[in-house]
Amino acid sequence: MRVLSGIQPTGRFHWGNYFGAIRQYIELQHEHEGFYFIANLHALTTIRDPQRLSQLTLDAAIDLLALGLDPQRATLFIQSDVPQVSQLTWILMTCTPMGLLERCHAYKEKKERGLTADAGLFTYPVLMAADILAYDSNLVPVGQDQVQHIEVCRDLANSFNHHFSPVFVLPEARILSNAAKVPGTDGEKMSKSYNNTIEIFEDLKSQRKKIMRMQTDSRPMEQPKDPESDHLFQLYRLMASPEEIEQMAALYRRGGFGYGEVKKALADVAERYFAEARRRRAELEKDPDTVRDILQEGAARAREKAAEVLQRVEQACGISAATVTTSNALPQ
């Protein structure tokens, strides 16, 4: 089975990115063939600074490798290094109903908020479908809020298969059931949009200060508290050992503590949890040529597969001079 996922380089990865998705992607590389890409074309809908986008793209690759993505087990590449995906996007758009795109979440939400939605955002789901279909992907790990994109992808693949011939593998959504809901520094969902994130690799002193300034309630120290309803405990539980979690929960239920004590414990356990990843990242940062080599090798593998799929598509819809043969059938 081939698993595919992409992640946008719109900012440095934070705890929400890791526990909500990246950790699961890394686990899946041991179970399936993984194709993971850095979605810099998608990022163009929000980033207009070329130097920043270029640096964030490289940082994303370094971060993923430092966090455990193994290029011997998974194919890591940059989206724009596979031009076949952009070609496939146009072909898919010729089979895409306008109404389908108008119903998609990202476009609707932006319009409802009174923000300007450009054509890139409007056609975003078609590019996402091309990302998936270009590699004969079987599984796409997503959160519940992203399932619509896989449904759109399947709709477009079915539409093309109906109009021409069945050349696309229909992907299945793999819901990240073990993905953690990660609260931010204000207790709301951690998101760059809310400016409440804690970055995985930010300076440790800066990270500790951010943790120590996190919002808490005003209940007195002596009052017992429910650990399950507290965002500090929810974060602590993601990184602490079972014994530490049990001890912290008992402290909450007993009362007689200050939140500063919990914040310090959270900062300590976070530093320990990501220590090995920080060490690997420091080594990779000193050797960017190795990272670029990994990305180039990954892009070569991705292009080879995407070219095979694009050839099937072009022959099916009549824009290739090649004769359709039995070799263009779906892979077994």
Backbone hydrogen bonds, N-H to C=O, Kabsch-Sander energy under -0.5 kcal/mol:
donor,donor_aa,acceptor,acceptor_aa,energy
3,V,1,M,-0.5
3,V,33,E,-3.3
4,L,139,L,-2.3
5,S,35,F,-1.9
7,I,37,F,-1.9
10,T,8,Q,-1.0
15,W,198,I,-2.2
18,Y,14,H,-2.0
19,F,15,W,-2.7
20,G,16,G,-1.8
21,A,17,N,-1.5
22,I,17,N,-2.5
23,R,18,Y,-2.9
24,Q,21,A,-0.7
25,Y,21,A,-2.0
26,I,22,I,-2.3
27,E,23,R,-1.7
28,L,24,Q,-2.1
29,Q,25,Y,-1.1
30,H,27,E,-1.4
31,E,28,L,-1.6
32,H,28,L,-2.3
33,E,1,M,-2.3
34,G,32,H,-0.6
34,G,73,R,-0.8
35,F,3,V,-3.0
36,Y,34,G,-0.5
36,Y,75,T,-3.3
37,F,5,S,-2.1
38,I,77,F,-2.1
39,A,7,I,-1.7
39,A,37,F,-0.7
40,N,38,I,-2.1
43,A,39,A,-1.5
44,L,40,N,-0.7
44,L,41,L,-0.8
45,T,42,H,-1.7
46,T,43,A,-2.0
47,I,43,A,-2.5
48,R,46,T,-0.5
53,L,49,D,-2.4
54,S,50,P,-2.2
55,Q,51,Q,-2.3
56,L,52,R,-2.8
57,T,53,L,-2.0
58,L,54,S,-1.9
59,D,55,Q,-2.9
60,A,56,L,-2.3
61,A,57,T,-1.7
62,I,58,L,-2.4
63,D,59,D,-3.0
64,L,60,A,-2.5
65,L,61,A,-2.1
66,A,62,I,-2.6
67,L,63,D,-2.2
68,G,65,L,-1.1
69,L,64,L,-2.4
73,R,70,D,-1.8
74,A,70,D,-2.6
75,T,34,G,-3.2
76,L,74,A,-0.6
77,F,36,Y,-1.8
79,Q,38,I,-2.4
81,D,78,I,-1.7
82,V,79,Q,-1.7
85,V,82,V,-1.8
86,S,82,V,-0.5
87,Q,83,P,-1.8
88,L,84,Q,-2.5
89,T,85,V,-2.0
90,W,86,S,-1.5
91,I,87,Q,-1.6
92,L,88,L,-2.5
93,M,89,T,-2.1
94,T,90,W,-1.2
94,T,91,I,-0.5
95,C,92,L,-1.8
96,T,93,M,-1.4
100,L,97,P,-0.5
101,L,97,P,-1.2
102,E,98,M,-2.2
103,R,99,G,-1.1
104,C,101,L,-1.3
108,K,104,C,-2.3
109,E,105,H,-3.2
110,K,106,A,-1.8
111,K,107,Y,-2.2
112,E,108,K,-2.7
113,R,109,E,-1.5
114,G,111,K,-1.7
115,L,110,K,-2.4
118,D,116,T,-0.6
122,F,118,D,-2.1
123,T,119,A,-2.5
124,Y,121,L,-0.6
126,V,123,T,-1.3
127,L,123,T,-1.6
128,M,124,Y,-2.3
129,A,125,P,-2.0
130,A,126,V,-2.4
131,D,127,L,-2.4
132,I,128,M,-1.6
133,L,129,A,-3.1
134,A,130,A,-2.2
135,Y,132,I,-1.0
136,D,133,L,-1.5
137,S,132,I,-1.4
138,N,2,R,-2.1
139,L,2,R,-2.3
140,V,172,E,-2.2
142,V,174,R,-2.0
146,Q,143,G,-1.9
147,V,144,Q,-1.1
149,H,146,Q,-1.0
150,I,146,Q,-0.9
150,I,147,V,-0.6
151,E,147,V,-2.0
152,V,148,Q,-2.5
153,C,149,H,-2.2
154,R,150,I,-2.4
155,D,151,E,-2.3
156,L,152,V,-2.6
157,A,153,C,-2.4
158,N,154,R,-2.7
159,S,155,D,-2.3
160,F,156,L,-2.4
161,N,157,A,-2.8
162,H,158,N,-2.2
163,H,159,S,-2.4
164,F,160,F,-2.7
167,V,165,S,-1.8
172,E,138,N,-2.6
174,R,140,V,-2.5
175,I,173,A,-0.7
176,L,142,V,-2.3
177,S,175,I,-2.3
179,A,176,L,-1.7
180,A,19,F,-2.0
182,V,180,A,-0.8
184,G,188,E,-4.5
185,T,196,N,-2.2
187,G,184,G,-1.8
190,M,182,V,-3.0
194,Y,191,S,-0.9
195,N,191,S,-0.5
195,N,192,K,-1.0
196,N,191,S,-1.3
200,I,13,F,-2.3
201,F,13,F,-0.5
202,E,199,E,-0.6
207,Q,203,D,-3.0
208,R,204,L,-2.6
209,K,205,K,-2.2
210,K,206,S,-2.1
211,I,207,Q,-2.3
212,M,208,R,-2.5
213,R,209,K,-1.1
214,M,211,I,-1.6
215,Q,185,T,-1.8
223,Q,220,P,-1.2
225,K,252,Y,-3.1
229,S,226,D,-1.1
230,D,227,P,-1.5
234,Q,230,D,-1.9
235,L,231,H,-1.9
236,Y,232,L,-2.4
237,R,233,F,-2.6
238,L,234,Q,-0.7
238,L,235,L,-0.8
239,M,235,L,-0.6
239,M,236,Y,-1.3
240,A,236,Y,-1.9
245,I,241,S,-2.6
246,E,242,P,-2.2
247,Q,243,E,-2.2
248,M,244,E,-2.5
249,A,245,I,-2.6
250,A,246,E,-2.0
251,L,247,Q,-1.9
252,Y,248,M,-2.1
253,R,249,A,-2.3
254,R,250,A,-1.9
255,G,251,L,-2.3
256,G,221,M,-2.0
257,F,221,M,-1.5
261,E,258,G,-1.1
262,V,258,G,-1.0
263,K,259,Y,-2.8
264,K,260,G,-2.2
265,A,261,E,-1.8
266,L,262,V,-2.5
267,A,263,K,-2.5
268,D,264,K,-2.2
269,V,265,A,-2.4
270,A,266,L,-2.3
271,E,267,A,-2.1
272,R,268,D,-1.9
273,Y,269,V,-2.6
274,F,270,A,-2.0
275,A,272,R,-1.0
278,R,274,F,-2.5
279,R,275,A,-2.1
280,R,276,E,-2.4
281,R,277,A,-2.5
282,A,278,R,-2.2
283,E,279,R,-1.5
284,L,280,R,-2.4
285,E,281,R,-2.7
286,K,282,A,-0.9
287,D,284,L,-1.3
290,T,287,D,-0.9
291,V,287,D,-1.2
292,R,288,P,-2.6
293,D,289,D,-2.3
294,I,290,T,-2.2
295,L,291,V,-2.2
296,Q,292,R,-2.5
297,E,293,D,-2.7
298,G,294,I,-2.3
299,A,295,L,-2.5
300,A,296,Q,-2.2
301,R,297,E,-1.8
302,A,298,G,-2.5
303,R,299,A,-3.1
304,E,300,A,-1.9
305,K,301,R,-1.8
306,A,302,A,-2.8
307,A,303,R,-2.8
308,E,304,E,-1.4
309,V,305,K,-2.0
310,L,306,A,-2.9
311,Q,307,A,-2.1
312,R,308,E,-1.5
313,V,309,V,-2.2
314,E,310,L,-3.0
315,Q,311,Q,-2.2
316,A,312,R,-1.9
317,C,313,V,-2.1
318,G,314,E,-0.8
319,I,314,E,-1.9
320,S,314,E,-0.9
328,N,325,T,-2.0
329,A,326,T,-1.5
